[in-house]
Amino acid sequence: MVQCEMCGKEVSSPNRVKIEGAELDVCDECTDFGTELKTEDSSSSTSTKYSTSSSGSSGSSSSSSSSSSSSSGGSGRRRDMFDEMDEIAQDFDDQIRSARESKGLSQKELAQQLNEKASLIRKLEQGNSLPSDDVRTKIEKSLGIDLSAGGSADDEEWSSGSSDGSYTLGDVVKRKD
């Protein structure tokens, strides 16, 4: 007996249903929440949709080449949009303020230079708001600073860790006591 992935009811023959993009094995009652998939069609459509070989259409060659390059690393982890995003530094507000003051600019003058509102600069320097990507690049160019967190050291630590399970949660977590 298999459990329904929606309600947990024991089911002898679950139905394969697509609900909000996820394929689930559900009972007859939960089938109404999504669109039912045929078993033979779902396996073939899934294999062609996420295929890393070059058998895909030429229109999706860029997406298949990016996923095949990530798969060739041997990690087995799919890439997502967050892999390519830079993290912003924790002290971005202090960096912006000190760089602006070292150039002798007021918040209003910096805002005019960036073609932004002075209230945005004020919010950024107070740490109440995160800069959008375009504002961030404008600030970095104008003030000659780098607001990225440089989180690659943490990524290397995790990826180069031994696979024998020598890391535990207690090794990584920092307590706030």
C-alpha positions, -999 to 999 in steps of 0.1 A, spaced: 0 0 0 12 35 -9 2 67 9 -14 96 -9 11 124 -12 -16 150 -5 -37 137 24 -17 106 36 -45 81 30 -34 45 22 -40 38 -15 -35 6 -34 -33 22 -68 -25 59 -67 -31 83 -96 -3 104 -110 -14 141 -109 3 173 -117 -5 200 -91 10 234 -95 40 220 -114 47 191 -91 39 155 -101 23 136 -72 9 102 -65 -25 109 -50 -58 91 -40 -90 93 -61 -103 121 -39 -72 143 -43 -71 138 -80 -95 167 -85 -68 192 -72 -47 188 -104 -46 174 -139 -42 137 -142 -12 124 -161 -9 93 -181 18 70 -169 35 64 -202 32 101 -213 46 115 -181 78 95 -182 85 104 -218 76 141 -215 97 144 -183 127 128 -199 126 151 -229 118 182 -209 147 178 -185 171 159 -208 207 170 -206 215 155 -240 215 174 -272 184 156 -284 162 186 -273 149 212 -297 173 239 -309 152 265 -292 161 251 -258 197 244 -266 209 271 -242 190 257 -213 201 222 -220 237 232 -224 236 251 -191 221 221 -173 246 197 -189 275 218 -179 263 218 -143 256 180 -144 291 172 -158 306 184 -125 295 152 -109 276 170 -81 242 158 -93 226 190 -81 205 210 -105 213 246 -109 189 273 -100 186 311 -103 202 317 -69 235 300 -80 243 330 -103 232 357 -79 257 376 -59 250 380 -22 251 415 -8 275 422 21 259 424 56 275 458 62 264 473 28 248 503 46 281 512 64 301 507 32 278 530 12 278 557 39 316 557 45 323 557 7 299 586 2 314 606 31 349 599 19 340 615 -15 325 644 3 290 639 -11 257 645 7 229 619 3 211 643 -20 242 649 -42 248 611 -45 211 606 -54 214 632 -81 246 616 -94 228 582 -96 196 596 -109 177 582 -79 157 597 -50 175 609 -19 151 589 2 164 557 -14 199 566 -4 188 573 31 170 540 34 200 521 20 223 538 45 200 530 74 198 494 63 161 495 59 161 486 22 182 464 0 194 479 -33 181 465 -65 206 451 -90 207 482 -111 210 506 -82 237 484 -67 258 486 -99 253 524 -100 265 528 -64 294 505 -70 306 524 -101 300 558 -86 316 552 -52 342 527 -64 332 500 -39 322 463 -40 290 454 -22 292 417 -28 295 394 2 321 371 -13 303 340 -2 324 317 -23 346 307 6 315 292 23 306 274 -9 340 259 -12 340 247 23 307 228 17 317 214 -16 352 204 -7 341 188 26 348 151 29 319 128 19 324 105 49 301 127 70 327 143 92 307 175 94 279 177 118 254 205 124 272 214 156 304 220 136 287 246 115 261 264 136 272 294 156 252 299 188 240 334 198 243 328 236 
